[in-house]
């Protein structure tokens, strides 16, 4: 277990922070413009296929005059310029018209995963059934009403709604910066003899959080590291310093818990489990089965100890 050599003053700490960001009219407009740009619909068109159009096609691929496996689809929706297919496929479709059938003469990349097709010259027979273009939404009261945001029915309402959102984001960021400044100051002022086991636990916690994050994006940790061109060893080396800081912080907070005689009741554990269950749409009993009561109490105690530090802190805004 890590050992506290010196527990510095943890109440009434003075930390310097930058000023809270001011949300400008230009930022509100930019946020609205970005949202509108993402709101598009497809509208059928009669003209030829252009870059950016979405087409509905049938296609079949042939190598040496023989259809190859996995090279056929019907009613496939393809956005031209999305680079979903091998190089040249989408480019050669530009200019095609609705109802037209065309042979696309293509070559698979040398590094294509299917060995039998890698570097092979092929022909794709493509028929275009539908052509549609993306149409951006118009910023008007009708569009705003279609978003079904409570009490927001006009463009002016939406500007106010967007400003409130950005103000909230700025306030959250400012609060986080203040908290980090105080806790960083506390960590710097204390002396802790770190135990290797505590550092390892903190390291595993960091890895676990990153792993859950990449899994939510549809990747395994190994796939993520491969995409980043990083070995597992280099990845863990990168996290060692943050893990040491985390282990030091936890040792300090646990010492504050001891000094302040902070305790958490069974009722508080039940309440926290209920809140987590409601947020995730599961039963309280399921939460308690997954997280031991001792872990709950430890985490709640640490939150309380952190609040002792944060609620007494003073901030110098620069």
Beta strands, then each sheet from edge to edge (+ up, - down):
strand 1: 3-6
strand 2: 14-17
strand 3: 40-44
strand 4: 54-63
strand 5: 66-79
strand 6: 101-107
strand 7: 121-136
strand 8: 191-193
strand 9: 314-317
sheet 1: 1+ 8-
sheet 2: 2+ 9+
sheet 3: 3+ 7- 4+ 5-
sheet 4: 3+ 7- 6+
end
